[in-house]
Amino acid sequence: MRIAMIGTGYVGLVSGACFSDFGHDVICVDKDAAKIERLNQGEVPIFEPGLEALIAKNTAAGRLSFTTDLAAAVDGAEAVFIAVGTPTRRGDGHADLTFVMAAAAEIGRALTGYAVVVTKSTVPVGTNRKVAEAVREANPKAAFDVASNPEFLREGAAIDDFMRPDRVVVGAETPKARKVMAELYRPLSLREFPMVYTGLESAEMIKYAANAFLATKITFINEIAALCEKVGADVKTVAKGIGMDGRIGDKFLHAGPGYGGSCFPKDTKALARIGQEHAAPMQIVEAVIKVNEEVKRRMIEKIVDLCGGSVRDKTIAVLGVTFKPNTDDMREAPSLTIVPALVGAGAKVRVSDPQGKHEGEALLAGVKWVDNPYQAANDADLVVLLTEWNEFRGLDLAKLARKMATPQMADLRNIYDPAEVREAGFTAYVGVGR
């Protein structure tokens, strides 16, 4: 099939590459000419394991191409995906649909035959019907249907998530639209991955409800961790014990410095706003948002306490600043709250992150970037484990301790066993919920 993918951000680029690997003819569109030029030269603007090779393979096969010409991409396409950004709107927490609606109008003007206009972007409930209105207004004679096809891609594992999904959700209300969507995903249905067909509003709601539920699990275990510290329990053991219950599950029960990234912060705020607008307050979600911010501040207090009540003139090595491992994404990362607070309090901060410097240099002022954790720890008063990159899971702890002026560790991802850390020569260790 011929597909136009509008937007070459994280979702559009991964989805376009994966659809082309299914054998479809995919043209990815972006208004940023410099970005398209880089993609045409084989340069991938984001870090995602396996993506560069996948793009190179399908570009070479002639199934994947990149352009700034939306009209040419849409001409003859059977499915046109909207995969543009929906950032949080300043002031009210709602998703900003400016890019979505602009894309819909432009698609409408470019349609030359029947196509399904598919919203891949995360959008508030009711948006797909507005997309249909925008397309129709731009081109009253257009032959089209709309569909909602939310993404459930985890950064760092996005290609596997696309190729081996838990489910594919399709909101479509005509047999013709469903047929097109079924054909797009036919390689997955042949391998019996579940397809969930719904109405438009249900598909839109599934995306928000899923992300809000996962954010709630993270925030719940972080609150339990705070209580564990007061009563002498170990949150890792507690999480294991409750996670063995099939009704709860063990995923997203890892205590830490709070959730971040491109989805959870934005989507929880948007869902809370949707609830307010429809007089059905999302009280649990609102509490999750509040507690998640408090968790980040609690991490700062842990670090300050380890330094005797003040970090002024202390040298602190921060290992990992991206919101999670295997990505260069810094959006809403806990580091963006924690690191500036340390710098502002007078600490000398060194940062080591395998991919974080690309975005982090512009976001974390006043820090020194170094190549590896041992360089970061040299003569440091404290090492802070903030992102659980594999590179930080198997450190030579004795070597790390010997390099430090004061061997102390704030393990904010509970990577290491406290006894093991102390045996390696550290004089102080603090984790989360231990």
Sequence and secondary structure as in RCSB ss.txt:
>XXXX:A:sequence
MRIAMIGTGYVGLVSGACFSDFGHDVICVDKDAAKIERLNQGEVPIFEPGLEALIAKNTAAGRLSFTTDLAAAVD
GAEAVFIAVGTPTRRGDGHADLTFVMAAAAEIGRALTGYAVVVTKSTVPVGTNRKVAEAVREANPKAAFDVASNP
EFLREGAAIDDFMRPDRVVVGAETPKARKVMAELYRPLSLREFPMVYTGLESAEMIKYAANAFLATKITFINEIA
ALCEKVGADVKTVAKGIGMDGRIGDKFLHAGPGYGGSCFPKDTKALARIGQEHAAPMQIVEAVIKVNEEVKRRMI
EKIVDLCGGSVRDKTIAVLGVTFKPNTDDMREAPSLTIVPALVGAGAKVRVSDPQGKHEGEALLAGVKWVDNPYQ
AANDADLVVLLTEWNEFRGLDLAKLARKMATPQMADLRNIYDPAEVREAGFTAYVGVGR
>XXXX:A:secstr
 EEEEE  SHHHHHHHHHHHHTT EEEEE S HHHHHHHHTT  SS  TTHHHHHHHHHHTTSEEEES HHHHHT
T SEEEE     B TTT  B  HHHHHHHHHHHHH  S EEEEE S   TTHHHHHHHHHHHH TT  EEEEE  
    TTSHHHHHHS S EEEEE SHHHHHHHHHHTHHHHHTT  EEEE HHHHHHHHHHHHHHHHHHHHHHHHHH
HHHHHHT  HHHHHHHHHTSTTT STT   SS   SSSHHHHHHHHHHHHHHTT   HHHHHHHHHHHHHHHHHH
HHHHHHTTT  TT EEEEE  SSSSS    TT THHHHHHHHHHTT EEEEE TTTHHHHHHHSTTEEE SSHHH
HHTT SEEEE S  GGGTS  HHHHHHH SS EEEETT  S HHHHHHTT SEEE S  
